[in-house]
């Protein structure tokens, strides 16, 4: 299992996601970024931050 918290990349947001693998987790994060933060697409630098925060 892998998990991610928006807070871990400095967002003022309570979003937390867990998934069976990183690919699935990235899909959930991309959807959340689009729907809640109006970030579409997530750029390379932000993905680097996100991947560092994934556990
Ligand atoms: Zn968020």
mmCIF file of the protein (N, C-alpha, C, O) and its ligand, coordinates in Angstrom:
data_MODEL
# 
_entry.id   MODEL 
# 
loop_
_entity.id 
_entity.type 
_entity.pdbx_number_of_molecules 
1 polymer     1 
2 non-polymer 1 
# 
_entity_poly.entity_id                      1 
_entity_poly.type                           'polypeptide(L)' 
_entity_poly.nstd_linkage                   no 
_entity_poly.nstd_monomer                   no 
_entity_poly.pdbx_seq_one_letter_code       
;(UNK)(UNK)(UNK)(UNK)(UNK)(UNK)(UNK)(UNK)(UNK)(UNK)(UNK)(UNK)(UNK)(UNK)(UNK)(UNK)
(UNK)(UNK)(UNK)(UNK)(UNK)(UNK)(UNK)(UNK)(UNK)(UNK)(UNK)(UNK)(UNK)(UNK)(UNK)(UNK)
(UNK)(UNK)(UNK)(UNK)(UNK)(UNK)(UNK)(UNK)(UNK)(UNK)(UNK)(UNK)(UNK)(UNK)(UNK)(UNK)
(UNK)(UNK)(UNK)(UNK)(UNK)(UNK)(UNK)
;
_entity_poly.pdbx_seq_one_letter_code_can   XXXXXXXXXXXXXXXXXXXXXXXXXXXXXXXXXXXXXXXXXXXXXXXXXXXXXXX 
_entity_poly.pdbx_strand_id                 A 
# 
loop_
_entity_poly_seq.entity_id 
_entity_poly_seq.num 
_entity_poly_seq.mon_id 
_entity_poly_seq.hetero 
1 1  UNK n 
1 2  UNK n 
1 3  UNK n 
1 4  UNK n 
1 5  UNK n 
1 6  UNK n 
1 7  UNK n 
1 8  UNK n 
1 9  UNK n 
1 10 UNK n 
1 11 UNK n 
1 12 UNK n 
1 13 UNK n 
1 14 UNK n 
1 15 UNK n 
1 16 UNK n 
1 17 UNK n 
1 18 UNK n 
1 19 UNK n 
1 20 UNK n 
1 21 UNK n 
1 22 UNK n 
1 23 UNK n 
1 24 UNK n 
1 25 UNK n 
1 26 UNK n 
1 27 UNK n 
1 28 UNK n 
1 29 UNK n 
1 30 UNK n 
1 31 UNK n 
1 32 UNK n 
1 33 UNK n 
1 34 UNK n 
1 35 UNK n 
1 36 UNK n 
1 37 UNK n 
1 38 UNK n 
1 39 UNK n 
1 40 UNK n 
1 41 UNK n 
1 42 UNK n 
1 43 UNK n 
1 44 UNK n 
1 45 UNK n 
1 46 UNK n 
1 47 UNK n 
1 48 UNK n 
1 49 UNK n 
1 50 UNK n 
1 51 UNK n 
1 52 UNK n 
1 53 UNK n 
1 54 UNK n 
1 55 UNK n 
# 
loop_
_struct_asym.id 
_struct_asym.entity_id 
A 1 
B 2 
# 
loop_
_chem_comp.id 
_chem_comp.type 
_chem_comp.mon_nstd_flag 
UNK 'L-peptide linking' . 
ZN  non-polymer         . 
# 
_pdbx_entity_nonpoly.entity_id   2 
_pdbx_entity_nonpoly.name        ? 
_pdbx_entity_nonpoly.comp_id     ZN 
# 
_pdbx_nonpoly_scheme.asym_id         B 
_pdbx_nonpoly_scheme.entity_id       2 
_pdbx_nonpoly_scheme.mon_id          ZN 
_pdbx_nonpoly_scheme.ndb_seq_num     1 
_pdbx_nonpoly_scheme.pdb_seq_num     101 
_pdbx_nonpoly_scheme.auth_seq_num    101 
_pdbx_nonpoly_scheme.pdb_mon_id      ZN 
_pdbx_nonpoly_scheme.auth_mon_id     ZN 
_pdbx_nonpoly_scheme.pdb_strand_id   A 
_pdbx_nonpoly_scheme.pdb_ins_code    . 
# 
loop_
_atom_site.group_PDB 
_atom_site.id 
_atom_site.type_symbol 
_atom_site.label_atom_id 
_atom_site.label_alt_id 
_atom_site.label_comp_id 
_atom_site.label_asym_id 
_atom_site.label_entity_id 
_atom_site.label_seq_id 
_atom_site.pdbx_PDB_ins_code 
_atom_site.Cartn_x 
_atom_site.Cartn_y 
_atom_site.Cartn_z 
_atom_site.occupancy 
_atom_site.B_iso_or_equiv 
_atom_site.pdbx_formal_charge 
_atom_site.auth_seq_id 
_atom_site.auth_comp_id 
_atom_site.auth_asym_id 
_atom_site.auth_atom_id 
_atom_site.pdbx_PDB_model_num 
ATOM   1   N  N  . UNK A 1 1  ? 0.839   -1.207 0.000   1.00 0.00 ? 1   UNK A N  1 
ATOM   2   C  CA . UNK A 1 1  ? 0.000   0.000  0.000   1.00 0.00 ? 1   UNK A CA 1 
ATOM   3   C  C  . UNK A 1 1  ? 0.873   1.257  0.000   1.00 0.00 ? 1   UNK A C  1 
ATOM   4   O  O  . UNK A 1 1  ? 1.909   1.316  0.662   1.00 0.00 ? 1   UNK A O  1 
ATOM   5   N  N  . UNK A 1 2  ? 0.433   2.237  -0.746  1.00 0.00 ? 2   UNK A N  1 
ATOM   6   C  CA . UNK A 1 2  ? 1.111   3.530  -0.739  1.00 0.00 ? 2   UNK A CA 1 
ATOM   7   C  C  . UNK A 1 2  ? 0.084   4.595  -0.370  1.00 0.00 ? 2   UNK A C  1 
ATOM   8   O  O  . UNK A 1 2  ? -1.113  4.442  -0.614  1.00 0.00 ? 2   UNK A O  1 
ATOM   9   N  N  . UNK A 1 3  ? 0.577   5.670  0.221   1.00 0.00 ? 3   UNK A N  1 
ATOM   10  C  CA . UNK A 1 3  ? -0.341  6.731  0.625   1.00 0.00 ? 3   UNK A CA 1 
ATOM   11  C  C  . UNK A 1 3  ? 0.266   8.106  0.376   1.00 0.00 ? 3   UNK A C  1 
ATOM   12  O  O  . UNK A 1 3  ? 1.475   8.270  0.216   1.00 0.00 ? 3   UNK A O  1 
ATOM   13  N  N  . UNK A 1 4  ? -0.623  9.072  0.354   1.00 0.00 ? 4   UNK A N  1 
ATOM   14  C  CA . UNK A 1 4  ? -0.214  10.449 0.070   1.00 0.00 ? 4   UNK A CA 1 
ATOM   15  C  C  . UNK A 1 4  ? -1.112  11.404 0.843   1.00 0.00 ? 4   UNK A C  1 
ATOM   16  O  O  . UNK A 1 4  ? -2.318  11.191 0.963   1.00 0.00 ? 4   UNK A O  1 
ATOM   17  N  N  . UNK A 1 5  ? -0.496  12.464 1.363   1.00 0.00 ? 5   UNK A N  1 
ATOM   18  C  CA . UNK A 1 5  ? -1.268  13.536 2.011   1.00 0.00 ? 5   UNK A CA 1 
ATOM   19  C  C  . UNK A 1 5  ? -0.923  14.852 1.348   1.00 0.00 ? 5   UNK A C  1 
ATOM   20  O  O  . UNK A 1 5  ? 0.250   15.179 1.167   1.00 0.00 ? 5   UNK A O  1 
ATOM   21  N  N  . UNK A 1 6  ? -1.943  15.600 0.988   1.00 0.00 ? 6   UNK A N  1 
ATOM   22  C  CA . UNK A 1 6  ? -1.736  16.915 0.382   1.00 0.00 ? 6   UNK A CA 1 
ATOM   23  C  C  . UNK A 1 6  ? -0.886  17.814 1.293   1.00 0.00 ? 6   UNK A C  1 
ATOM   24  O  O  . UNK A 1 6  ? -0.048  18.582 0.819   1.00 0.00 ? 6   UNK A O  1 
ATOM   25  N  N  . UNK A 1 7  ? -1.113  17.707 2.576   1.00 0.00 ? 7   UNK A N  1 
ATOM   26  C  CA . UNK A 1 7  ? -0.366  18.500 3.555   1.00 0.00 ? 7   UNK A CA 1 
ATOM   27  C  C  . UNK A 1 7  ? 1.148   18.324 3.410   1.00 0.00 ? 7   UNK A C  1 
ATOM   28  O  O  . UNK A 1 7  ? 1.913   19.261 3.635   1.00 0.00 ? 7   UNK A O  1 
ATOM   29  N  N  . UNK A 1 8  ? 1.568   17.118 3.035   1.00 0.00 ? 8   UNK A N  1 
ATOM   30  C  CA . UNK A 1 8  ? 3.001   16.818 2.923   1.00 0.00 ? 8   UNK A CA 1 
ATOM   31  C  C  . UNK A 1 8  ? 3.693   17.572 1.796   1.00 0.00 ? 8   UNK A C  1 
ATOM   32  O  O  . UNK A 1 8  ? 4.922   17.640 1.755   1.00 0.00 ? 8   UNK A O  1 
ATOM   33  N  N  . UNK A 1 9  ? 2.906   18.140 0.879   1.00 0.00 ? 9   UNK A N  1 
ATOM   34  C  CA . UNK A 1 9  ? 3.539   18.987 -0.138  1.00 0.00 ? 9   UNK A CA 1 
ATOM   35  C  C  . UNK A 1 9  ? 3.202   20.455 0.113   1.00 0.00 ? 9   UNK A C  1 
ATOM   36  O  O  . UNK A 1 9  ? 3.329   21.298 -0.775  1.00 0.00 ? 9   UNK A O  1 
ATOM   37  N  N  . UNK A 1 10 ? 2.768   20.743 1.341   1.00 0.00 ? 10  UNK A N  1 
ATOM   38  C  CA . UNK A 1 10 ? 2.565   22.128 1.729   1.00 0.00 ? 10  UNK A CA 1 
ATOM   39  C  C  . UNK A 1 10 ? 1.213   22.714 1.369   1.00 0.00 ? 10  UNK A C  1 
ATOM   40  O  O  . UNK A 1 10 ? 1.017   23.927 1.445   1.00 0.00 ? 10  UNK A O  1 
ATOM   41  N  N  . UNK A 1 11 ? 0.269   21.847 0.973   1.00 0.00 ? 11  UNK A N  1 
ATOM   42  C  CA . UNK A 1 11 ? -1.068  22.335 0.646   1.00 0.00 ? 11  UNK A CA 1 
ATOM   43  C  C  . UNK A 1 11 ? -1.895  22.446 1.924   1.00 0.00 ? 11  UNK A C  1 
ATOM   44  O  O  . UNK A 1 11 ? -1.769  21.625 2.833   1.00 0.00 ? 11  UNK A O  1 
ATOM   45  N  N  . UNK A 1 12 ? -2.742  23.472 1.978   1.00 0.00 ? 12  UNK A N  1 
ATOM   46  C  CA . UNK A 1 12 ? -3.659  23.632 3.093   1.00 0.00 ? 12  UNK A CA 1 
ATOM   47  C  C  . UNK A 1 12 ? -4.917  22.831 2.763   1.00 0.00 ? 12  UNK A C  1 
ATOM   48  O  O  . UNK A 1 12 ? -5.949  23.391 2.394   1.00 0.00 ? 12  UNK A O  1 
ATOM   49  N  N  . UNK A 1 13 ? -4.810  21.515 2.904   1.00 0.00 ? 13  UNK A N  1 
ATOM   50  C  CA . UNK A 1 13 ? -5.839  20.617 2.396   1.00 0.00 ? 13  UNK A CA 1 
ATOM   51  C  C  . UNK A 1 13 ? -5.764  19.315 3.182   1.00 0.00 ? 13  UNK A C  1 
ATOM   52  O  O  . UNK A 1 13 ? -4.673  18.830 3.482   1.00 0.00 ? 13  UNK A O  1 
ATOM   53  N  N  . UNK A 1 14 ? -6.930  18.744 3.519   1.00 0.00 ? 14  UNK A N  1 
ATOM   54  C  CA . UNK A 1 14 ? -6.953  17.515 4.321   1.00 0.00 ? 14  UNK A CA 1 
ATOM   55  C  C  . UNK A 1 14 ? -7.004  16.243 3.492   1.00 0.00 ? 14  UNK A C  1 
ATOM   56  O  O  . UNK A 1 14 ? -7.225  15.156 4.027   1.00 0.00 ? 14  UNK A O  1 
ATOM   57  N  N  . UNK A 1 15 ? -6.800  16.376 2.183   1.00 0.00 ? 15  UNK A N  1 
ATOM   58  C  CA . UNK A 1 15 ? -6.885  15.201 1.316   1.00 0.00 ? 15  UNK A CA 1 
ATOM   59  C  C  . UNK A 1 15 ? -5.822  14.161 1.658   1.00 0.00 ? 15  UNK A C  1 
ATOM   60  O  O  . UNK A 1 15 ? -4.643  14.475 1.818   1.00 0.00 ? 15  UNK A O  1 
ATOM   61  N  N  . UNK A 1 16 ? -6.277  12.915 1.765   1.00 0.00 ? 16  UNK A N  1 
ATOM   62  C  CA . UNK A 1 16 ? -5.383  11.777 1.942   1.00 0.00 ? 16  UNK A CA 1 
ATOM   63  C  C  . UNK A 1 16 ? -5.838  10.691 0.995   1.00 0.00 ? 16  UNK A C  1 
ATOM   64  O  O  . UNK A 1 16 ? -7.037  10.460 0.835   1.00 0.00 ? 16  UNK A O  1 
ATOM   65  N  N  . UNK A 1 17 ? -4.889  10.026 0.368   1.00 0.00 ? 17  UNK A N  1 
ATOM   66  C  CA . UNK A 1 17 ? -5.255  8.930  -0.527  1.00 0.00 ? 17  UNK A CA 1 
ATOM   67  C  C  . UNK A 1 17 ? -4.371  7.732  -0.250  1.00 0.00 ? 17  UNK A C  1 
ATOM   68  O  O  . UNK A 1 17 ? -3.194  7.867  0.083   1.00 0.00 ? 17  UNK A O  1 
ATOM   69  N  N  . UNK A 1 18 ? -4.961  6.558  -0.393  1.00 0.00 ? 18  UNK A N  1 
ATOM   70  C  CA . UNK A 1 18 ? -4.173  5.332  -0.335  1.00 0.00 ? 18  UNK A CA 1 
ATOM   71  C  C  . UNK A 1 18 ? -4.543  4.480  -1.542  1.00 0.00 ? 18  UNK A C  1 
ATOM   72  O  O  . UNK A 1 18 ? -5.667  4.536  -2.042  1.00 0.00 ? 18  UNK A O  1 
ATOM   73  N  N  . UNK A 1 19 ? -3.589  3.701  -1.992  1.00 0.00 ? 19  UNK A N  1 
ATOM   74  C  CA . UNK A 1 19 ? -3.835  2.840  -3.138  1.00 0.00 ? 19  UNK A CA 1 
ATOM   75  C  C  . UNK A 1 19 ? -2.911  1.628  -3.059  1.00 0.00 ? 19  UNK A C  1 
ATOM   76  O  O  . UNK A 1 19 ? -1.973  1.586  -2.262  1.00 0.00 ? 19  UNK A O  1 
ATOM   77  N  N  . UNK A 1 20 ? -3.203  0.651  -3.903  1.00 0.00 ? 20  UNK A N  1 
ATOM   78  C  CA . UNK A 1 20 ? -2.424  -0.586 -3.901  1.00 0.00 ? 20  UNK A CA 1 
ATOM   79  C  C  . UNK A 1 20 ? -1.034  -0.380 -4.481  1.00 0.00 ? 20  UNK A C  1 
ATOM   80  O  O  . UNK A 1 20 ? -0.090  -1.081 -4.115  1.00 0.00 ? 20  UNK A O  1 
ATOM   81  N  N  . UNK A 1 21 ? -0.910  0.589  -5.392  1.00 0.00 ? 21  UNK A N  1 
ATOM   82  C  CA . UNK A 1 21 ? 0.395   0.842  -6.011  1.00 0.00 ? 21  UNK A CA 1 
ATOM   83  C  C  . UNK A 1 21 ? 0.498   2.309  -6.429  1.00 0.00 ? 21  UNK A C  1 
ATOM   84  O  O  . UNK A 1 21 ? -0.485  3.050  -6.412  1.00 0.00 ? 21  UNK A O  1 
ATOM   85  N  N  . UNK A 1 22 ? 1.702   2.702  -6.800  1.00 0.00 ? 22  UNK A N  1 
ATOM   86  C  CA . UNK A 1 22 ? 1.980   4.105  -7.101  1.00 0.00 ? 22  UNK A CA 1 
ATOM   87  C  C  . UNK A 1 22 ? 1.174   4.604  -8.315  1.00 0.00 ? 22  UNK A C  1 
ATOM   88  O  O  . UNK A 1 22 ? 0.712   5.744  -8.336  1.00 0.00 ? 22  UNK A O  1 
ATOM   89  N  N  . UNK A 1 23 ? 1.016   3.745  -9.308  1.00 0.00 ? 23  UNK A N  1 
ATOM   90  C  CA . UNK A 1 23 ? 0.282   4.150  -10.498 1.00 0.00 ? 23  UNK A CA 1 
ATOM   91  C  C  . UNK A 1 23 ? -1.162  4.529  -10.159 1.00 0.00 ? 23  UNK A C  1 
ATOM   92  O  O  . UNK A 1 23 ? -1.687  5.541  -10.623 1.00 0.00 ? 23  UNK A O  1 
ATOM   93  N  N  . UNK A 1 24 ? -1.784  3.682  -9.334  1.00 0.00 ? 24  UNK A N  1 
ATOM   94  C  CA . UNK A 1 24 ? -3.155  3.938  -8.915  1.00 0.00 ? 24  UNK A CA 1 
ATOM   95  C  C  . UNK A 1 24 ? -3.224  5.199  -8.049  1.00 0.00 ? 24  UNK A C  1 
ATOM   96  O  O  . UNK A 1 24 ? -4.152  6.000  -8.168  1.00 0.00 ? 24  UNK A O  1 
ATOM   97  N  N  . UNK A 1 25 ? -2.229  5.357  -7.184  1.00 0.00 ? 25  UNK A N  1 
ATOM   98  C  CA . UNK A 1 25 ? -2.182  6.527  -6.312  1.00 0.00 ? 25  UNK A CA 1 
ATOM   99  C  C  . UNK A 1 25 ? -2.032  7.807  -7.144  1.00 0.00 ? 25  UNK A C  1 
ATOM   100 O  O  . UNK A 1 25 ? -2.701  8.805  -6.877  1.00 0.00 ? 25  UNK A O  1 
ATOM   101 N  N  . UNK A 1 26 ? -1.165  7.772  -8.138  1.00 0.00 ? 26  UNK A N  1 
ATOM   102 C  CA . UNK A 1 26 ? -0.962  8.930  -9.002  1.00 0.00 ? 26  UNK A CA 1 
ATOM   103 C  C  . UNK A 1 26 ? -2.246  9.324  -9.723  1.00 0.00 ? 26  UNK A C  1 
ATOM   104 O  O  . UNK A 1 26 ? -2.522  10.510 -9.908  1.00 0.00 ? 26  UNK A O  1 
ATOM   105 N  N  . UNK A 1 27 ? -3.027  8.330  -10.127 1.00 0.00 ? 27  UNK A N  1 
ATOM   106 C  CA . UNK A 1 27 ? -4.307  8.631  -10.780 1.00 0.00 ? 27  UNK A CA 1 
ATOM   107 C  C  . UNK A 1 27 ? -5.244  9.354  -9.825  1.00 0.00 ? 27  UNK A C  1 
ATOM   108 O  O  . UNK A 1 27 ? -5.909  10.317 -10.209 1.00 0.00 ? 27  UNK A O  1 
ATOM   109 N  N  . UNK A 1 28 ? -5.298  8.887  -8.571  1.00 0.00 ? 28  UNK A N  1 
ATOM   110 C  CA . UNK A 1 28 ? -6.161  9.529  -7.574  1.00 0.00 ? 28  UNK A CA 1 
ATOM   111 C  C  . UNK A 1 28 ? -5.705  10.956 -7.307  1.00 0.00 ? 28  UNK A C  1 
ATOM   112 O  O  . UNK A 1 28 ? -6.524  11.866 -7.174  1.00 0.00 ? 28  UNK A O  1 
ATOM   113 N  N  . UNK A 1 29 ? -4.384  11.146 -7.228  1.00 0.00 ? 29  UNK A N  1 
ATOM   114 C  CA . UNK A 1 29 ? -3.834  12.475 -6.962  1.00 0.00 ? 29  UNK A CA 1 
ATOM   115 C  C  . UNK A 1 29 ? -4.117  13.413 -8.132  1.00 0.00 ? 29  UNK A C  1 
ATOM   116 O  O  . UNK A 1 29 ? -4.490  14.569 -7.931  1.00 0.00 ? 29  UNK A O  1 
ATOM   117 N  N  . UNK A 1 30 ? -3.938  12.910 -9.358  1.00 0.00 ? 30  UNK A N  1 
ATOM   118 C  CA . UNK A 1 30 ? -4.183  13.741 -10.537 1.00 0.00 ? 30  UNK A CA 1 
ATOM   119 C  C  . UNK A 1 30 ? -5.639  14.200 -10.573 1.00 0.00 ? 30  UNK A C  1 
ATOM   120 O  O  . UNK A 1 30 ? -5.924  15.353 -10.899 1.00 0.00 ? 30  UNK A O  1 
ATOM   121 N  N  . UNK A 1 31 ? -6.555  13.296 -10.237 1.00 0.00 ? 31  UNK A N  1 
ATOM   122 C  CA . UNK A 1 31 ? -7.978  13.635 -10.221 1.00 0.00 ? 31  UNK A CA 1 
ATOM   123 C  C  . UNK A 1 31 ? -8.270  14.665 -9.134  1.00 0.00 ? 31  UNK A C  1 
ATOM   124 O  O  . UNK A 1 31 ? -8.997  15.630 -9.369  1.00 0.00 ? 31  UNK A O  1 
ATOM   125 N  N  . UNK A 1 32 ? -7.711  14.464 -7.958  1.00 0.00 ? 32  UNK A N  1 
ATOM   126 C  CA . UNK A 1 32 ? -7.889  15.402 -6.848  1.00 0.00 ? 32  UNK A CA 1 
ATOM   127 C  C  . UNK A 1 32 ? -7.320  16.783 -7.209  1.00 0.00 ? 32  UNK A C  1 
ATOM   128 O  O  . UNK A 1 32 ? -7.947  17.809 -6.945  1.00 0.00 ? 32  UNK A O  1 
ATOM   129 N  N  . UNK A 1 33 ? -6.137  16.793 -7.809  1.00 0.00 ? 33  UNK A N  1 
ATOM   130 C  CA . UNK A 1 33 ? -5.503  18.061 -8.184  1.00 0.00 ? 33  UNK A CA 1 
ATOM   131 C  C  . UNK A 1 33 ? -6.393  18.838 -9.153  1.00 0.00 ? 33  UNK A C  1 
ATOM   132 O  O  . UNK A 1 33 ? -6.534  20.056 -9.050  1.00 0.00 ? 33  UNK A O  1 
ATOM   133 N  N  . UNK A 1 34 ? -6.983  18.112 -10.085 1.00 0.00 ? 34  UNK A N  1 
ATOM   134 C  CA . UNK A 1 34 ? -7.836  18.736 -11.104 1.00 0.00 ? 34  UNK A CA 1 
ATOM   135 C  C  . UNK A 1 34 ? -9.128  19.258 -10.486 1.00 0.00 ? 34  UNK A C  1 
ATOM   136 O  O  . UNK A 1 34 ? -9.523  20.401 -10.718 1.00 0.00 ? 34  UNK A O  1 
ATOM   137 N  N  . UNK A 1 35 ? -9.786  18.400 -9.692  1.00 0.00 ? 35  UNK A N  1 
ATOM   138 C  CA . UNK A 1 35 ? -11.118 18.734 -9.188  1.00 0.00 ? 35  UNK A CA 1 
ATOM   139 C  C  . UNK A 1 35 ? -11.092 19.730 -8.039  1.00 0.00 ? 35  UNK A C  1 
ATOM   140 O  O  . UNK A 1 35 ? -11.976 20.580 -7.936  1.00 0.00 ? 35  UNK A O  1 
ATOM   141 N  N  . UNK A 1 36 ? -10.091 19.633 -7.176  1.00 0.00 ? 36  UNK A N  1 
ATOM   142 C  CA . UNK A 1 36 ? -10.082 20.467 -5.968  1.00 0.00 ? 36  UNK A CA 1 
ATOM   143 C  C  . UNK A 1 36 ? -9.135  21.660 -6.106  1.00 0.00 ? 36  UNK A C  1 
ATOM   144 O  O  . UNK A 1 36 ? -9.448  22.761 -5.652  1.00 0.00 ? 36  UNK A O  1 
ATOM   145 N  N  . UNK A 1 37 ? -7.985  21.441 -6.728  1.00 0.00 ? 37  UNK A N  1 
ATOM   146 C  CA . UNK A 1 37 ? -7.000  22.522 -6.812  1.00 0.00 ? 37  UNK A CA 1 
ATOM   147 C  C  . UNK A 1 37 ? -6.943  23.184 -8.188  1.00 0.00 ? 37  UNK A C  1 
ATOM   148 O  O  . UNK A 1 37 ? -6.150  24.099 -8.408  1.00 0.00 ? 37  UNK A O  1 
ATOM   149 N  N  . UNK A 1 38 ? -7.787  22.720 -9.112  1.00 0.00 ? 38  UNK A N  1 
ATOM   150 C  CA . UNK A 1 38 ? -7.779  23.229 -10.488 1.00 0.00 ? 38  UNK A CA 1 
ATOM   151 C  C  . UNK A 1 38 ? -6.378  23.207 -11.096 1.00 0.00 ? 38  UNK A C  1 
ATOM   152 O  O  . UNK A 1 38 ? -5.997  24.115 -11.835 1.00 0.00 ? 38  UNK A O  1 
ATOM   153 N  N  . UNK A 1 39 ? -5.626  22.174 -10.780 1.00 0.00 ? 39  UNK A N  1 
ATOM   154 C  CA . UNK A 1 39 ? -4.304  21.978 -11.375 1.00 0.00 ? 39  UNK A CA 1 
ATOM   155 C  C  . UNK A 1 39 ? -4.435  20.879 -12.427 1.00 0.00 ? 39  UNK A C  1 
ATOM   156 O  O  . UNK A 1 39 ? -4.645  19.713 -12.094 1.00 0.00 ? 39  UNK A O  1 
ATOM   157 N  N  . UNK A 1 40 ? -4.311  21.257 -13.690 1.00 0.00 ? 40  UNK A N  1 
ATOM   158 C  CA . UNK A 1 40 ? -4.476  20.282 -14.769 1.00 0.00 ? 40  UNK A CA 1 
ATOM   159 C  C  . UNK A 1 40 ? -3.715  20.740 -16.000 1.00 0.00 ? 40  UNK A C  1 
ATOM   160 O  O  . UNK A 1 40 ? -4.106  21.751 -16.585 1.00 0.00 ? 40  UNK A O  1 
ATOM   161 N  N  . UNK A 1 41 ? -2.686  20.087 -16.424 1.00 0.00 ? 41  UNK A N  1 
ATOM   162 C  CA . UNK A 1 41 ? -2.148  18.882 -15.770 1.00 0.00 ? 41  UNK A CA 1 
ATOM   163 C  C  . UNK A 1 41 ? -1.176  19.247 -14.654 1.00 0.00 ? 41  UNK A C  1 
ATOM   164 O  O  . UNK A 1 41 ? -0.716  20.384 -14.555 1.00 0.00 ? 41  UNK A O  1 
ATOM   165 N  N  . UNK A 1 42 ? -0.878  18.262 -13.824 1.00 0.00 ? 42  UNK A N  1 
ATOM   166 C  CA . UNK A 1 42 ? 0.156   18.434 -12.799 1.00 0.00 ? 42  UNK A CA 1 
ATOM   167 C  C  . UNK A 1 42 ? 1.506   18.458 -13.522 1.00 0.00 ? 42  UNK A C  1 
ATOM   168 O  O  . UNK A 1 42 ? 1.823   17.535 -14.272 1.00 0.00 ? 42  UNK A O  1 
ATOM   169 N  N  . UNK A 1 43 ? 2.293   19.499 -13.302 1.00 0.00 ? 43  UNK A N  1 
ATOM   170 C  CA . UNK A 1 43 ? 3.569   19.579 -14.034 1.00 0.00 ? 43  UNK A CA 1 
ATOM   171 C  C  . UNK A 1 43 ? 4.651   18.701 -13.396 1.00 0.00 ? 43  UNK A C  1 
ATOM   172 O  O  . UNK A 1 43 ? 4.486   18.153 -12.306 1.00 0.00 ? 43  UNK A O  1 
ATOM   173 N  N  . UNK A 1 44 ? 5.766   18.594 -14.130 1.00 0.00 ? 44  UNK A N  1 
ATOM   174 C  CA . UNK A 1 44 ? 6.844   17.694 -13.736 1.00 0.00 ? 44  UNK A CA 1 
ATOM   175 C  C  . UNK A 1 44 ? 7.395   17.985 -12.343 1.00 0.00 ? 44  UNK A C  1 
ATOM   176 O  O  . UNK A 1 44 ? 7.647   17.073 -11.556 1.00 0.00 ? 44  UNK A O  1 
ATOM   177 N  N  . UNK A 1 45 ? 7.575   19.275 -12.056 1.00 0.00 ? 45  UNK A N  1 
ATOM   178 C  CA . UNK A 1 45 ? 8.120   19.650 -10.749 1.00 0.00 ? 45  UNK A CA 1 
ATOM   179 C  C  . UNK A 1 45 ? 7.197   19.257 -9.608  1.00 0.00 ? 45  UNK A C  1 
ATOM   180 O  O  . UNK A 1 45 ? 7.642   18.797 -8.556  1.00 0.00 ? 45  UNK A O  1 
ATOM   181 N  N  . UNK A 1 46 ? 5.897   19.448 -9.838  1.00 0.00 ? 46  UNK A N  1 
ATOM   182 C  CA . UNK A 1 46 ? 4.925   19.080 -8.800  1.00 0.00 ? 46  UNK A CA 1 
ATOM   183 C  C  . UNK A 1 46 ? 4.883   17.562 -8.627  1.00 0.00 ? 46  UNK A C  1 
ATOM   184 O  O  . UNK A 1 46 ? 4.767   17.066 -7.507  1.00 0.00 ? 46  UNK A O  1 
ATOM   185 N  N  . UNK A 1 47 ? 4.977   16.826 -9.735  1.00 0.00 ? 47  UNK A N  1 
ATOM   186 C  CA . UNK A 1 47 ? 5.017   15.357 -9.613  1.00 0.00 ? 47  UNK A CA 1 
ATOM   187 C  C  . UNK A 1 47 ? 6.235   14.915 -8.813  1.00 0.00 ? 47  UNK A C  1 
ATOM   188 O  O  . UNK A 1 47 ? 6.154   13.962 -8.037  1.00 0.00 ? 47  UNK A O  1 
ATOM   189 N  N  . UNK A 1 48 ? 7.358   15.595 -8.993  1.00 0.00 ? 48  UNK A N  1 
ATOM   190 C  CA . UNK A 1 48 ? 8.550   15.226 -8.227  1.00 0.00 ? 48  UNK A CA 1 
ATOM   191 C  C  . UNK A 1 48 ? 8.307   15.399 -6.734  1.00 0.00 ? 48  UNK A C  1 
ATOM   192 O  O  . UNK A 1 48 ? 8.685   14.554 -5.922  1.00 0.00 ? 48  UNK A O  1 
ATOM   193 N  N  . UNK A 1 49 ? 7.664   16.519 -6.390  1.00 0.00 ? 49  UNK A N  1 
ATOM   194 C  CA . UNK A 1 49 ? 7.303   16.759 -4.983  1.00 0.00 ? 49  UNK A CA 1 
ATOM   195 C  C  . UNK A 1 49 ? 6.353   15.686 -4.472  1.00 0.00 ? 49  UNK A C  1 
ATOM   196 O  O  . UNK A 1 49 ? 6.519   15.147 -3.378  1.00 0.00 ? 49  UNK A O  1 
ATOM   197 N  N  . UNK A 1 50 ? 5.353   15.392 -5.296  1.00 0.00 ? 50  UNK A N  1 
ATOM   198 C  CA . UNK A 1 50 ? 4.345   14.402 -4.905  1.00 0.00 ? 50  UNK A CA 1 
ATOM   199 C  C  . UNK A 1 50 ? 5.005   13.037 -4.697  1.00 0.00 ? 50  UNK A C  1 
ATOM   200 O  O  . UNK A 1 50 ? 4.734   12.355 -3.709  1.00 0.00 ? 50  UNK A O  1 
ATOM   201 N  N  . UNK A 1 51 ? 5.858   12.651 -5.620  1.00 0.00 ? 51  UNK A N  1 
ATOM   202 C  CA . UNK A 1 51 ? 6.480   11.322 -5.508  1.00 0.00 ? 51  UNK A CA 1 
ATOM   203 C  C  . UNK A 1 51 ? 7.369   11.219 -4.271  1.00 0.00 ? 51  UNK A C  1 
ATOM   204 O  O  . UNK A 1 51 ? 7.486   10.152 -3.670  1.00 0.00 ? 51  UNK A O  1 
ATOM   205 N  N  . UNK A 1 52 ? 7.992   12.330 -3.896  1.00 0.00 ? 52  UNK A N  1 
ATOM   206 C  CA . UNK A 1 52 ? 8.781   12.328 -2.668  1.00 0.00 ? 52  UNK A CA 1 
ATOM   207 C  C  . UNK A 1 52 ? 7.903   12.169 -1.437  1.00 0.00 ? 52  UNK A C  1 
ATOM   208 O  O  . UNK A 1 52 ? 8.328   11.596 -0.433  1.00 0.00 ? 52  UNK A O  1 
ATOM   209 N  N  . UNK A 1 53 ? 6.682   12.676 -1.515  1.00 0.00 ? 53  UNK A N  1 
ATOM   210 C  CA . UNK A 1 53 ? 5.774   12.645 -0.367  1.00 0.00 ? 53  UNK A CA 1 
ATOM   211 C  C  . UNK A 1 53 ? 4.988   11.338 -0.278  1.00 0.00 ? 53  UNK A C  1 
ATOM   212 O  O  . UNK A 1 53 ? 4.368   11.050 0.746   1.00 0.00 ? 53  UNK A O  1 
ATOM   213 N  N  . UNK A 1 54 ? 5.014   10.557 -1.346  1.00 0.00 ? 54  UNK A N  1 
ATOM   214 C  CA . UNK A 1 54 ? 4.296   9.275  -1.322  1.00 0.00 ? 54  UNK A CA 1 
ATOM   215 C  C  . UNK A 1 54 ? 5.053   8.273  -0.451  1.00 0.00 ? 54  UNK A C  1 
ATOM   216 O  O  . UNK A 1 54 ? 6.279   8.174  -0.496  1.00 0.00 ? 54  UNK A O  1 
ATOM   217 N  N  . UNK A 1 55 ? 4.277   7.537  0.341   1.00 0.00 ? 55  UNK A N  1 
ATOM   218 C  CA . UNK A 1 55 ? 4.910   6.553  1.228   1.00 0.00 ? 55  UNK A CA 1 
ATOM   219 C  C  . UNK A 1 55 ? 4.236   5.209  1.074   1.00 0.00 ? 55  UNK A C  1 
ATOM   220 O  O  . UNK A 1 55 ? 4.622   4.245  1.735   1.00 0.00 ? 55  UNK A O  1 
HETATM 221 ZN ZN . ZN  B 2 .  ? -5.518  18.705 -1.877  1.00 0.00 ? 101 ZN  A ZN 1 
# 
